[in-house]
Amino acid sequence: MPPATCSFIPLPRAPGALGYARASGIPFEFGLIRSHYIGRTFIEPYQAIRDFGAKIKYNPIRSVLKGKRVIVVDDSIVRGTTSRKIIRMIRNAGAAEVHLRISCPPWRFPCCFGIDTPTRGELIGARHTVEETRQHVEADSLAYLSLEGLAAAVPKEAGPYCDACFTGNYPVKPCEQDTTKVQTCSLDTDEGTLARHYRADKGIWLNEKN
């Protein structure tokens, strides 16, 4: 059986990969090098831009990956297209197997509280099972951290935490899912109702005057 190595899709994924390597006893190695001149690809508006960004953003280290069973640790899967390209990249570098581990539960709901994420229709976790997602990203296996495991990993005294992107339980009224409309997040306070308005098709937050 080929030897195993635990790699990660660079920063900020390193803590998850280090924890997985420590718990499993599998050696931790830098199998990918990230270009710091390329930003976050999942927020780009067009798939072609996201694909090109992922291609030039990461460089596999063949001497680390060749002939190995590689466990890749990432922080999330959004659409799944970047994960698939990275897995193909690692296979092309000579890996015998590629297993994907995600350090959060499946991402099934959009966030309208300041994180620029897609509508449910674009989130692969909202439309597919874990096995279907595994087939889409072309990994030999896929596993997520459970919601209970995620809760156990953070200090309880710092909570409560929002888990709406995993459960759909929004702490305030959820966003509308039609991207052609203005999405509104509202919160009732002692001073009245506070609201934030977002145009998902434009990718911009609107102020009250808009």
MDTraj code that builds the backbone (N, CA, C; nanometers):
import mdtraj as md
import numpy as np

residues = "MET PRO PRO ALA THR CYS SER PHE ILE PRO LEU PRO ARG ALA PRO GLY ALA LEU GLY TYR ALA ARG ALA SER GLY ILE PRO PHE GLU PHE GLY LEU ILE ARG SER HIS TYR ILE GLY ARG THR PHE ILE GLU PRO TYR GLN ALA ILE ARG ASP PHE GLY ALA LYS ILE LYS TYR ASN PRO ILE ARG SER VAL LEU LYS GLY LYS ARG VAL ILE VAL VAL ASP ASP SER ILE VAL ARG GLY THR THR SER ARG LYS ILE ILE ARG MET ILE ARG ASN ALA GLY ALA ALA GLU VAL HIS LEU ARG ILE SER CYS PRO PRO TRP ARG PHE PRO CYS CYS PHE GLY ILE ASP THR PRO THR ARG GLY GLU LEU ILE GLY ALA ARG HIS THR VAL GLU GLU THR ARG GLN HIS VAL GLU ALA ASP SER LEU ALA TYR LEU SER LEU GLU GLY LEU ALA ALA ALA VAL PRO LYS GLU ALA GLY PRO TYR CYS ASP ALA CYS PHE THR GLY ASN TYR PRO VAL LYS PRO CYS GLU GLN ASP THR THR LYS VAL GLN THR CYS SER LEU ASP THR ASP GLU GLY THR LEU ALA ARG HIS TYR ARG ALA ASP LYS GLY ILE TRP LEU ASN GLU LYS ASN".split()
xyz = np.array([
    [0.0844, -0.1184, 0.0000],
    [0.0000, 0.0000, 0.0000],
    [0.0888, 0.1246, 0.0000],
    [0.0579, 0.2238, -0.0841],
    [0.1406, 0.3450, -0.0879],
    [0.1405, 0.4162, 0.0469],
    [0.2515, 0.4831, 0.0811],
    [0.2546, 0.5597, 0.2058],
    [0.1565, 0.6755, 0.2011],
    [0.1132, 0.7224, 0.3184],
    [0.0157, 0.8318, 0.3263],
    [0.0829, 0.9595, 0.3716],
    [0.0285, 1.0714, 0.3272],
    [0.0730, 1.2013, 0.3746],
    [-0.0481, 1.2904, 0.3898],
    [-0.0452, 1.3790, 0.4873],
    [-0.1544, 1.4732, 0.5106],
    [-0.1098, 1.6097, 0.4609],
    [-0.1782, 1.6611, 0.3598],
    [-0.1475, 1.7923, 0.3063],
    [-0.2669, 1.8831, 0.3293],
    [-0.2587, 2.0071, 0.2861],
    [-0.3695, 2.0988, 0.3017],
    [-0.3650, 2.2028, 0.1918],
    [-0.4828, 2.2598, 0.1632],
    [-0.4902, 2.3699, 0.0693],
    [-0.4536, 2.4944, 0.1494],
    [-0.3410, 2.5588, 0.1187],
    [-0.2772, 2.6528, 0.2117],
    [-0.3678, 2.7607, 0.2689],
    [-0.3169, 2.8248, 0.3707],
    [-0.3809, 2.9222, 0.4577],
    [-0.5191, 2.9660, 0.4093],
    [-0.6194, 2.9651, 0.5006],
    [-0.6098, 2.9418, 0.6451],
    [-0.6420, 2.7995, 0.6862],
    [-0.6107, 2.7012, 0.6048],
    [-0.6507, 2.5629, 0.6307],
    [-0.5529, 2.4869, 0.7179],
    [-0.4357, 2.5429, 0.7439],
    [-0.3303, 2.4701, 0.8150],
    [-0.3738, 2.4149, 0.9502],
    [-0.4464, 2.4882, 1.0359],
    [-0.4850, 2.4312, 1.1656],
    [-0.5650, 2.3020, 1.1528],
    [-0.6576, 2.2964, 1.0561],
    [-0.7349, 2.1743, 1.0363],
    [-0.6476, 2.0582, 0.9947],
    [-0.5526, 2.0833, 0.9046],
    [-0.4625, 1.9776, 0.8589],
    [-0.3680, 1.9325, 0.9695],
    [-0.3186, 2.0268, 1.0484],
    [-0.2309, 1.9915, 1.1605],
    [-0.3052, 1.9068, 1.2623],
    [-0.4307, 1.9428, 1.2919],
    [-0.5097, 1.8641, 1.3861],
    [-0.5390, 1.7249, 1.3340],
    [-0.5714, 1.7155, 1.2050],
    [-0.5992, 1.5842, 1.1455],
    [-0.4748, 1.4965, 1.1480],
    [-0.3604, 1.5547, 1.1124],
    [-0.2353, 1.4788, 1.1119],
    [-0.2000, 1.4312, 1.2524],
    [-0.2181, 1.5170, 1.3513],
    [-0.1842, 1.4800, 1.4891],
    [-0.2751, 1.3683, 1.5391],
    [-0.4051, 1.3784, 1.5091],
    [-0.5000, 1.2778, 1.5575],
    [-0.4839, 1.1441, 1.4853],
    [-0.4486, 1.1479, 1.3571],
    [-0.4396, 1.0247, 1.2775],
    [-0.3009, 0.9624, 1.2799],
    [-0.1984, 1.0420, 1.3144],
    [-0.0615, 0.9920, 1.3108],
    [-0.0001, 0.9929, 1.1720],
    [-0.0705, 1.0506, 1.0752],
    [-0.0190, 1.0591, 0.9384],
    [0.0714, 1.1817, 0.9273],
    [0.1883, 1.1693, 0.8655],
    [0.2797, 1.2836, 0.8549],
    [0.2154, 1.4021, 0.7834],
    [0.2471, 1.5211, 0.8325],
    [0.1982, 1.6450, 0.7728],
    [0.3059, 1.7026, 0.6828],
    [0.2695, 1.7337, 0.5581],
    [0.3653, 1.7891, 0.4633],
    [0.2975, 1.8969, 0.3783],
    [0.3784, 1.9871, 0.3254],
    [0.3282, 2.0913, 0.2364],
    [0.3233, 2.0363, 0.0946],
    [0.2078, 1.9893, 0.0530],
    [0.1935, 1.9320, -0.0804],
    [0.1573, 2.0336, -0.1860],
    [0.1102, 2.1506, -0.1425],
    [0.0742, 2.2586, -0.2339],
    [0.1346, 2.3891, -0.1837],
    [0.1803, 2.4692, -0.2762],
    [0.2284, 2.6034, -0.2436],
    [0.1323, 2.7033, -0.3063],
    [0.0895, 2.8019, -0.2275],
    [-0.0084, 2.8993, -0.2725],
    [0.0606, 3.0308, -0.3096],
    [0.0150, 3.0877, -0.4218],
    [0.0600, 3.2209, -0.4599],
    [-0.0184, 3.3242, -0.3805],
    [0.0520, 3.4125, -0.3111],
    [-0.0150, 3.5141, -0.2313],
    [-0.0557, 3.6361, -0.3139],
    [-0.0355, 3.6279, -0.4444],
    [-0.0754, 3.7379, -0.5315],
    [-0.2138, 3.7140, -0.5926],
    [-0.2740, 3.5976, -0.5602],
    [-0.4059, 3.5635, -0.6108],
    [-0.5036, 3.5629, -0.4940],
    [-0.6164, 3.6326, -0.5079],
    [-0.7141, 3.6428, -0.3997],
    [-0.8068, 3.5232, -0.3926],
    [-0.9177, 3.5404, -0.3182],
    [-1.0149, 3.4334, -0.3005],
    [-1.0903, 3.4107, -0.4308],
    [-1.0863, 3.2884, -0.4822],
    [-1.1472, 3.2613, -0.6126],
    [-1.2973, 3.2370, -0.6042],
    [-1.3489, 3.1907, -0.4892],
    [-1.4911, 3.1555, -0.4838],
    [-1.5824, 3.2768, -0.4948],
    [-1.5312, 3.3978, -0.4715],
    [-1.6148, 3.5168, -0.4788],
    [-1.6135, 3.5806, -0.6177],
    [-1.5337, 3.5264, -0.7096],
    [-1.5317, 3.5814, -0.8447],
    [-1.6665, 3.5558, -0.9124],
    [-1.7143, 3.6484, -0.9965],
    [-1.8500, 3.6369, -1.0513],
    [-1.8664, 3.5348, -1.1623],
    [-1.7573, 3.4966, -1.2314],
    [-1.7690, 3.4073, -1.3459],
    [-1.6859, 3.2809, -1.3250],
    [-1.7411, 3.1665, -1.3714],
    [-1.6739, 3.0388, -1.3520],
    [-1.5383, 3.0343, -1.4210],
    [-1.5279, 3.0927, -1.5386],
    [-1.4002, 3.0907, -1.6105],
    [-1.2910, 3.1608, -1.5307],
    [-1.3270, 3.2711, -1.4631],
    [-1.2295, 3.3424, -1.3806],
    [-1.1904, 3.2571, -1.2601],
    [-1.2902, 3.1902, -1.1971],
    [-1.2609, 3.1047, -1.0821],
    [-1.1705, 2.9894, -1.1224],
    [-1.1960, 2.9304, -1.2401],
    [-1.1140, 2.8183, -1.2858],
    [-0.9704, 2.8613, -1.3108],
    [-0.9533, 2.9741, -1.3799],
    [-0.8188, 3.0229, -1.4091],
    [-0.7455, 3.0603, -1.2809],
    [-0.8180, 3.1255, -1.1881],
    [-0.7572, 3.1642, -1.0614],
    [-0.7067, 3.0444, -0.9834],
    [-0.7877, 2.9367, -0.9795],
    [-0.7467, 2.8169, -0.9069],
    [-0.6237, 2.7527, -0.9708],
    [-0.6159, 2.7595, -1.1035],
    [-0.5042, 2.6973, -1.1753],
    [-0.3725, 2.7646, -1.1460],
    [-0.3717, 2.8980, -1.1386],
    [-0.2462, 2.9702, -1.1180],
    [-0.2178, 2.9973, -0.9696],
    [-0.3174, 2.9702, -0.8849],
    [-0.3029, 3.0024, -0.7430],
    [-0.2210, 2.8983, -0.6682],
    [-0.2327, 2.7702, -0.7112],
    [-0.1681, 2.6607, -0.6381],
    [-0.0663, 2.5880, -0.7255],
    [0.0431, 2.5495, -0.6619],
    [0.1472, 2.4728, -0.7305],
    [0.1768, 2.3460, -0.6509],
    [0.1529, 2.2283, -0.7091],
    [0.1777, 2.1036, -0.6367],
    [0.3270, 2.0728, -0.6280],
    [0.3684, 2.0118, -0.5186],
    [0.5070, 1.9712, -0.4976],
    [0.5169, 1.8219, -0.5286],
    [0.5665, 1.7898, -0.6472],
    [0.5664, 1.6519, -0.6954],
    [0.6451, 1.5588, -0.6038],
    [0.7555, 1.6075, -0.5485],
    [0.8384, 1.5208, -0.4637],
    [0.7650, 1.4790, -0.3358],
    [0.6679, 1.5597, -0.2928],
    [0.5887, 1.5267, -0.1737],
    [0.4717, 1.4353, -0.2091],
    [0.4123, 1.4547, -0.3258],
    [0.2872, 1.3891, -0.3613],
    [0.3032, 1.2589, -0.4389],
    [0.4099, 1.2437, -0.5132],
    [0.4220, 1.1308, -0.6053],
    [0.4178, 0.9972, -0.5324],
    [0.3270, 0.9097, -0.5767],
    [0.3150, 0.7752, -0.5221],
    [0.2491, 0.7668, -0.3858],
    [0.1979, 0.8779, -0.3337],
    [0.1416, 0.8812, -0.1986],
    [-0.0109, 0.8725, -0.2008],
    [-0.0663, 0.8236, -0.0902],
    [-0.2088, 0.8407, -0.0605],
    [-0.2209, 0.9751, 0.0110],
    [-0.2774, 1.0731, -0.0554],
    [-0.2777, 1.2095, -0.0043],
    [-0.4130, 1.2418, 0.0601],
    [-0.4078, 1.2885, 0.1834],
    [-0.5277, 1.3395, 0.2503],
    [-0.5213, 1.4911, 0.2435],
    [-0.6122, 1.5500, 0.1684],
    [-0.6158, 1.6950, 0.1513],
    [-0.7203, 1.7524, 0.2477],
    [-0.6804, 1.8488, 0.3289],
    [-0.7718, 1.9126, 0.4242],
    [-0.8032, 2.0533, 0.3759],
    [-0.9323, 2.0811, 0.3606],
    [-0.9769, 2.2156, 0.3212],
    [-1.0777, 2.2648, 0.4243],
    [-1.1031, 2.3971, 0.4254],
    [-1.1940, 2.4512, 0.5263],
    [-1.3391, 2.4406, 0.4861],
    [-1.3698, 2.4285, 0.3558],
    [-1.5091, 2.4187, 0.3113],
    [-1.5122, 2.3818, 0.1640],
    [-1.6303, 2.3412, 0.1185],
    [-1.6575, 2.3260, -0.0244],
    [-1.7749, 2.4176, -0.0553],
    [-1.7567, 2.5096, -0.1484],
    [-1.8633, 2.6022, -0.1836],
    [-1.9377, 2.5488, -0.3062],
    [-1.8812, 2.5670, -0.4239],
    [-1.9422, 2.5126, -0.5459],
    [-1.8850, 2.3754, -0.5825],
    [-1.7626, 2.3488, -0.5426],
    [-1.6992, 2.2211, -0.5738],
    [-1.6052, 2.2263, -0.6919],
    [-1.6092, 2.3323, -0.7702],
    [-1.5264, 2.3381, -0.8908],
    [-1.3787, 2.3545, -0.8571],
    [-1.3460, 2.4362, -0.7583],
    [-1.2059, 2.4541, -0.7199],
    [-1.1500, 2.3267, -0.6589],
    [-1.2287, 2.2599, -0.5754],
    [-1.1836, 2.1345, -0.5143],
    [-1.1509, 2.0310, -0.6212],
    [-1.2344, 2.0211, -0.7230],
    [-1.2108, 1.9243, -0.8302],
    [-1.0827, 1.9560, -0.9062],
    [-1.0588, 2.0821, -0.9342],
    [-0.9377, 2.1184, -1.0072],
    [-0.8130, 2.0896, -0.9241],
    [-0.8197, 2.1140, -0.7931],
    [-0.7046, 2.0874, -0.7074],
    [-0.6786, 1.9384, -0.6974],
    [-0.7835, 1.8588, -0.6872],
    [-0.7664, 1.7138, -0.6811],
    [-0.7056, 1.6614, -0.8113],
    [-0.7515, 1.7127, -0.9229],
    [-0.6912, 1.6737, -1.0511],
    [-0.5441, 1.7140, -1.0568],
    [-0.5137, 1.8322, -1.0039],
    [-0.3766, 1.8817, -1.0023],
    [-0.2864, 1.7890, -0.9202],
    [-0.3375, 1.7444, -0.8060],
    [-0.2600, 1.6544, -0.7196],
    [-0.2410, 1.5184, -0.7859],
    [-0.3439, 1.4674, -0.8521],
    [-0.3300, 1.3400, -0.9248],
    [-0.2267, 1.3531, -1.0368],
    [-0.2320, 1.4645, -1.1089],
    [-0.1371, 1.4851, -1.2183],
    [0.0063, 1.4966, -1.1675],
    [0.0209, 1.5321, -1.0390],
    [0.1548, 1.5389, -0.9790],
    [0.2030, 1.4023, -0.9324],
    [0.1220, 1.2976, -0.9533],
    [0.1676, 1.1616, -0.9253],
    [0.1074, 1.0946, -0.8045],
    [0.0101, 1.1579, -0.7368],
    [-0.0506, 1.0957, -0.6186],
    [-0.1232, 0.9676, -0.6569],
    [-0.1095, 0.8651, -0.5723],
    [-0.1766, 0.7376, -0.5971],
    [-0.3248, 0.7458, -0.5624],
    [-0.3583, 0.8158, -0.4566],
    [-0.4962, 0.8362, -0.4141],
    [-0.5084, 0.9780, -0.3576],
    [-0.6294, 1.0340, -0.3660],
    [-0.6542, 1.1665, -0.3074],
    [-0.7831, 1.1593, -0.2264],
    [-0.7720, 1.1817, -0.0975],
    [-0.8857, 1.1785, -0.0062],
    [-0.9074, 1.3194, 0.0487],
    [-1.0309, 1.3658, 0.0449],
    [-1.0624, 1.5035, 0.0839],
    [-1.1334, 1.5055, 0.2189],
    [-1.0827, 1.5893, 0.3095],
    [-1.1427, 1.6075, 0.4412],
    [-1.1734, 1.7561, 0.4602],
    [-1.2954, 1.7862, 0.5049],
    [-1.3424, 1.9239, 0.5185],
    [-1.3642, 1.9546, 0.6664],
    [-1.3046, 2.0649, 0.7140],
    [-1.3076, 2.0961, 0.8576],
    [-1.4301, 2.1769, 0.8998],
    [-1.5437, 2.1490, 0.8335],
    [-1.6726, 2.2044, 0.8752],
    [-1.7812, 2.1141, 0.8165],
    [-1.9066, 2.1275, 0.8602],
    [-2.0156, 2.0501, 0.7987],
    [-2.0425, 2.0971, 0.6557],
    [-2.1239, 2.0219, 0.5803],
    [-2.1604, 2.0675, 0.4455],
    [-2.2262, 2.2052, 0.4487],
    [-2.1827, 2.2915, 0.3557],
    [-2.2323, 2.4290, 0.3483],
    [-2.3587, 2.4278, 0.2631],
    [-2.4761, 2.4452, 0.3261],
    [-2.6033, 2.4274, 0.2569],
    [-2.6851, 2.5547, 0.2412],
    [-2.6475, 2.6626, 0.3113],
    [-2.7282, 2.7843, 0.3088],
    [-2.6382, 2.9063, 0.2918],
    [-2.6845, 3.0084, 0.2178],
    [-2.6028, 3.1293, 0.1986],
    [-2.5985, 3.2141, 0.3246],
    [-2.4963, 3.2994, 0.3325],
    [-2.4819, 3.3924, 0.4437],
    [-2.5038, 3.5339, 0.3924],
    [-2.5887, 3.6096, 0.4617],
    [-2.6099, 3.7488, 0.4221],
    [-2.5630, 3.8437, 0.5322],
    [-2.4714, 3.7959, 0.6148],
    [-2.4220, 3.8759, 0.7273],
    [-2.2785, 3.9235, 0.7058],
    [-2.2410, 3.9421, 0.5812],
    [-2.1097, 3.9971, 0.5521],
    [-2.0167, 3.9030, 0.4788],
    [-2.0551, 3.7751, 0.4622],
    [-1.9737, 3.6789, 0.3877],
    [-2.0327, 3.6656, 0.2482],
    [-1.9533, 3.6916, 0.1468],
    [-2.0017, 3.6943, 0.0095],
    [-2.0101, 3.5523, -0.0450],
    [-2.1202, 3.4834, -0.0151],
    [-2.1385, 3.3458, -0.0611],
    [-2.2587, 3.3369, -0.1538],
    [-2.2654, 3.2308, -0.2363],
    [-2.3708, 3.2213, -0.3380],
    [-2.5086, 3.1911, -0.2793],
    [-2.6065, 3.1861, -0.3690],
    [-2.7400, 3.1413, -0.3335],
    [-2.7389, 2.9899, -0.3165],
    [-2.8468, 2.9346, -0.2608],
    [-2.8528, 2.7893, -0.2380],
    [-2.8342, 2.7107, -0.3668],
    [-2.8833, 2.7661, -0.4771],
    [-2.8717, 2.6948, -0.6039],
    [-2.7288, 2.6724, -0.6477],
    [-2.6357, 2.7535, -0.5990],
    [-2.4950, 2.7390, -0.6357],
    [-2.4146, 2.6582, -0.5336],
    [-2.4694, 2.6349, -0.4160],
    [-2.3970, 2.5612, -0.3118],
    [-2.4123, 2.4115, -0.3348],
    [-2.3029, 2.3433, -0.3568],
    [-2.3099, 2.2012, -0.3889],
    [-2.3652, 2.1199, -0.2723],
    [-2.3408, 2.1639, -0.1494],
    [-2.3911, 2.0922, -0.0336],
    [-2.5419, 2.0998, -0.0187],
    [-2.6050, 2.1999, -0.0821],
    [-2.7499, 2.2146, -0.0755],
    [-2.8204, 2.1270, -0.1772],
    [-2.7487, 2.0847, -0.2802],
    [-2.8110, 2.0133, -0.3912],
    [-2.7711, 1.8673, -0.4022],
    [-2.6637, 1.8278, -0.3324],
    [-2.6112, 1.6928, -0.3512],
    [-2.5758, 1.6275, -0.2182],
    [-2.5809, 1.4957, -0.2173],
    [-2.5373, 1.4192, -0.1011],
    [-2.3850, 1.4215, -0.0934],
    [-2.3320, 1.3702, 0.0174],
    [-2.1862, 1.3635, 0.0328],
    [-2.1261, 1.2758, -0.0771],
    [-2.1900, 1.1637, -0.1073],
    [-2.1375, 1.0747, -0.2109],
    [-2.1419, 1.1412, -0.3483],
    [-2.2491, 1.2122, -0.3786],
    [-2.2575, 1.2828, -0.5061],
    [-2.1521, 1.3921, -0.5153],
    [-2.1270, 1.4604, -0.4041],
    [-2.0222, 1.5624, -0.4009],
    [-1.8855, 1.4995, -0.4215],
    [-1.8624, 1.3840, -0.3580],
    [-1.7346, 1.3135, -0.3758],
    [-1.7114, 1.2808, -0.5237],
    [-1.8154, 1.2317, -0.5895],
    [-1.8021, 1.1992, -0.7310],
    [-1.7749, 1.3245, -0.8131],
    [-1.8393, 1.4355, -0.7780],
    [-1.8206, 1.5600, -0.8532],
    [-1.6780, 1.6116, -0.8408],
    [-1.6206, 1.6076, -0.7201],
    [-1.4846, 1.6608, -0.7019],
    [-1.3779, 1.5579, -0.7370],
    [-1.4213, 1.4330, -0.7657],
    [-1.3332, 1.3250, -0.8119],
    [-1.2335, 1.2809, -0.7052],
    [-1.2752, 1.2835, -0.5786],
    [-1.1906, 1.2347, -0.4692],
    [-1.2154, 1.0858, -0.4477],
    [-1.1152, 1.0170, -0.3917],
    [-1.1330, 0.8752, -0.3582],
    [-1.2245, 0.8593, -0.2381],
    [-1.2255, 0.9564, -0.1481],
    [-1.3204, 0.9595, -0.0375],
    [-1.3390, 1.1038, 0.0055],
    [-1.4517, 1.1292, 0.0715],
    [-1.4837, 1.2634, 0.1189],
    [-1.5519, 1.2519, 0.2540],
    [-1.5076, 1.3322, 0.3508],
    [-1.5714, 1.3357, 0.4821],
    [-1.5681, 1.4772, 0.5358],
    [-1.6740, 1.5129, 0.6076],
    [-1.6866, 1.6451, 0.6685],
    [-1.6765, 1.6337, 0.8209],
    [-1.6348, 1.7412, 0.8847],
    [-1.6469, 1.7517, 1.0288],
    [-1.7948, 1.7709, 1.0620],
    [-1.8434, 1.7013, 1.1645],
    [-1.9837, 1.7140, 1.2022],
    [-2.0079, 1.8478, 1.2716],
    [-2.1345, 1.8868, 1.2787],
    [-2.1699, 2.0091, 1.3498],
    [-2.1322, 1.9969, 1.4976],
    [-2.1519, 1.8773, 1.5552],
    [-2.1154, 1.8539, 1.6944],
    [-1.9642, 1.8635, 1.7133],
    [-1.8892, 1.8115, 1.6174],
    [-1.7437, 1.8203, 1.6248],
    [-1.6941, 1.9627, 1.6127],
    [-1.7600, 2.0402, 1.5267],
    [-1.7232, 2.1814, 1.5123],
    [-1.7512, 2.2576, 1.6415],
    [-1.8665, 2.2308, 1.7025],
    [-1.9019, 2.2982, 1.8276],
    [-1.8045, 2.2621, 1.9395],
    [-1.7567, 2.1386, 1.9384],
    [-1.6638, 2.0940, 2.0427],
    [-1.5257, 2.1555, 2.0268],
    [-1.4964, 2.2071, 1.9066],
    [-1.3629, 2.2600, 1.8789],
    [-1.3475, 2.4073, 1.9149],
    [-1.4566, 2.4739, 1.9519],
    [-1.4505, 2.6167, 1.9828],
    [-1.4936, 2.6398, 2.1277],
    [-1.4416, 2.7444, 2.1915],
    [-1.4752, 2.7684, 2.3323],
    [-1.6212, 2.8068, 2.3512],
    [-1.6907, 2.7369, 2.4403],
    [-1.8336, 2.7625, 2.4619],
    [-1.8593, 2.9000, 2.5210],
    [-1.7658, 2.9498, 2.6025],
    [-1.7887, 3.0780, 2.6675],
    [-1.7868, 3.1946, 2.5693],
    [-1.7346, 3.1729, 2.4477],
    [-1.7307, 3.2793, 2.3473],
    [-1.8583, 3.2841, 2.2638],
    [-1.9472, 3.1861, 2.2822],
    [-2.0697, 3.1794, 2.2038],
    [-2.1751, 3.2774, 2.2504],
    [-2.2969, 3.2718, 2.1935],
    [-2.3404, 3.1713, 2.0971],
    [-2.2868, 3.1996, 1.9564],
    [-2.2776, 3.0928, 1.8761],
    [-2.2243, 3.1039, 1.7415],
    [-2.3371, 3.0889, 1.6395],
    [-2.3195, 3.1534, 1.5255],
    [-2.4147, 3.1390, 1.4156],
    [-2.3754, 3.0169, 1.3323],
    [-2.4689, 2.9241, 1.3120],
    [-2.4434, 2.8073, 1.2274],
    [-2.5416, 2.8021, 1.1106],
    [-2.5942, 2.9198, 1.0715],
    [-2.6988, 2.9255, 0.9698],
    [-2.6553, 2.8661, 0.8363],
    [-2.5277, 2.8832, 0.7991],
    [-2.4824, 2.8315, 0.6692],
    [-2.4820, 2.6786, 0.6659],
    [-2.4831, 2.6150, 0.7829],
    [-2.4872, 2.4688, 0.7901],
    [-2.6282, 2.4157, 0.8153],
    [-2.7054, 2.4860, 0.8978],
    [-2.8351, 2.4354, 0.9435],
    [-2.9549, 2.5079, 0.8850],
    [-2.9361, 2.6321, 0.8389],
    [-3.0481, 2.7121, 0.7942],
    [-3.1207, 2.7821, 0.9069],
    [-3.0692, 2.7689, 1.0307],
    [-3.1300, 2.8352, 1.1455],
    [-3.0690, 2.9741, 1.1622],
    [-3.1239, 3.0724, 1.0914],
    [-3.0708, 3.2080, 1.0945],
    [-3.1079, 3.2782, 1.2253],
    [-3.0146, 3.3523, 1.2843],
    [-3.0455, 3.4243, 1.4078],
    [-3.1406, 3.5411, 1.3864],
    [-3.1518, 3.5890, 1.2618],
    [-3.2510, 3.6888, 1.2233],
    [-3.3195, 3.6380, 1.0975],
    [-3.4134, 3.7141, 1.0445],
    [-3.4888, 3.6682, 0.9283],
    [-3.3940, 3.6338, 0.8129],
    [-3.4147, 3.5189, 0.7509],
    [-3.3224, 3.4768, 0.6450],
    [-3.3342, 3.5617, 0.5204],
    [-3.2282, 3.5555, 0.4395],
    [-3.2245, 3.6294, 0.3139],
    [-3.3209, 3.5686, 0.2136],
    [-3.3697, 3.6510, 0.1224],
    [-3.4413, 3.5989, 0.0076],
    [-3.3408, 3.5279, -0.0829],
    [-3.3873, 3.4268, -0.1549],
    [-3.2966, 3.3492, -0.2379],
    [-3.2947, 3.3922, -0.3844],
    [-3.3848, 3.4812, -0.4240],
    [-3.3884, 3.5298, -0.5615],
    [-3.2813, 3.6365, -0.5790],
    [-3.1780, 3.6066, -0.6581],
    [-3.0650, 3.6982, -0.6706],
    [-3.0983, 3.8232, -0.7509],
    [-3.2136, 3.8254, -0.8200],
    [-3.2499, 3.9443, -0.8959],
    [-3.3159, 4.0485, -0.8069],
    [-3.3459, 4.0108, -0.6821],
    [-3.4091, 4.1031, -0.5896],
    [-3.3081, 4.1493, -0.4854],
    [-3.3464, 4.2537, -0.4147],
    [-3.2648, 4.2991, -0.3032],
    [-3.2879, 4.2054, -0.1857],
    [-3.1814, 4.1466, -0.1330],
    [-3.1909, 4.0597, -0.0164],
    [-3.1786, 4.1461, 0.1086],
    [-3.2685, 4.1271, 0.2020],
    [-3.2711, 4.2080, 0.3224],
    [-3.2542, 4.1218, 0.4464],
    [-3.1612, 4.1607, 0.5317],
    [-3.1435, 4.0974, 0.6615],
    [-3.1839, 4.2001, 0.7666],
    [-3.2800, 4.1668, 0.8506],
    [-3.3287, 4.2620, 0.9487],
    [-3.3155, 4.2079, 1.0897],
    [-3.2987, 4.2975, 1.1830],
    [-3.2813, 4.2626, 1.3241],
    [-3.3572, 4.3631, 1.4089],
    [-3.4496, 4.3141, 1.4908],
    [-3.5267, 4.4006, 1.5794],
    [-3.4460, 4.4315, 1.7050],
    [-3.4285, 4.5585, 1.7348],
    [-3.3537, 4.6017, 1.8517],
    [-3.4369, 4.7026, 1.9309],
    [-3.3859, 4.7456, 2.0460],
    [-3.4548, 4.8456, 2.1268],
    [-3.4663, 4.9795, 2.0539],
    [-3.3728, 5.0033, 1.9623],
    [-3.3732, 5.1285, 1.8871],
    [-3.4580, 5.1197, 1.7607],
    [-3.5147, 5.0023, 1.7345],
    [-3.5932, 4.9838, 1.6136],
    [-3.5370, 4.8703, 1.5296],
    [-3.5790, 4.8607, 1.4058],
    [-3.5353, 4.7536, 1.3166],
    [-3.4152, 4.7999, 1.2340],
    [-3.3068, 4.7249, 1.2461],
    [-3.1882, 4.7514, 1.1659],
    [-3.1920, 4.6605, 1.0441],
    [-3.1514, 4.7113, 0.9303],
    [-3.1581, 4.6318, 0.8079],
    [-3.0335, 4.6517, 0.7239],
    [-2.9951, 4.5437, 0.6557],
    [-2.8896, 4.5516, 0.5544],
    [-2.9486, 4.4983, 0.4257],
    [-2.9199, 4.5676, 0.3150],
    [-2.9772, 4.5319, 0.1863],
    [-2.8644, 4.4941, 0.0901],
    [-2.8833, 4.3807, 0.0198],
    [-2.7776, 4.3265, -0.0657],
    [-2.8341, 4.2905, -0.2019],
    [-2.7656, 4.3344, -0.3092],
    [-2.7998, 4.2938, -0.4441],
    [-2.7037, 4.1848, -0.4857],
    [-2.7502, 4.0588, -0.4808],
    [-2.6618, 3.9457, -0.5091],
    [-2.6166, 3.9437, -0.6540],
    [-2.7049, 3.9877, -0.7462],
    [-2.6654, 3.9867, -0.8866],
    [-2.5598, 4.0922, -0.9166],
    [-2.5579, 4.2000, -0.8347],
    [-2.4577, 4.3052, -0.8499],
    [-2.3363, 4.2830, -0.7605],
    [-2.3556, 4.2012, -0.6548],
    [-2.2464, 4.1756, -0.5616],
    [-2.2138, 4.2948, -0.4749],
    [-2.3173, 4.3780, -0.4413],
    [-2.2910, 4.4985, -0.3633],
    [-2.3928, 4.5103, -0.2503],
    [-2.3470, 4.5713, -0.1413],
    [-2.4369, 4.6094, -0.0318],
    [-2.4922, 4.7483, -0.0622],
    [-2.6216, 4.7673, -0.0339],
    [-2.6859, 4.8958, -0.0579],
    [-2.7051, 4.9691, 0.0736],
    [-2.6865, 5.0991, 0.0721],
    [-2.7161, 5.1761, 0.1934],
    [-2.8636, 5.2155, 0.1921],
    [-2.9061, 5.2773, 0.2978],
    [-3.0484, 5.3086, 0.3117],
    [-3.0981, 5.4023, 0.2022],
    [-3.0101, 5.4891, 0.1490],
    [-3.0516, 5.5852, 0.0475],
    [-3.0776, 5.5187, -0.0862],
    [-3.0220, 5.3947, -0.1070],
    [-3.0441, 5.3260, -0.2320],
    [-3.1827, 5.2616, -0.2364],
])
top = md.Topology()
chain = top.add_chain()
for i, resn in enumerate(residues, 1):
    res = top.add_residue(resn, chain, resSeq=i)
    for name in ("N", "CA", "C"):
        top.add_atom(name, md.element.get_by_symbol(name[0]), res)
traj = md.Trajectory(xyz[None], top)
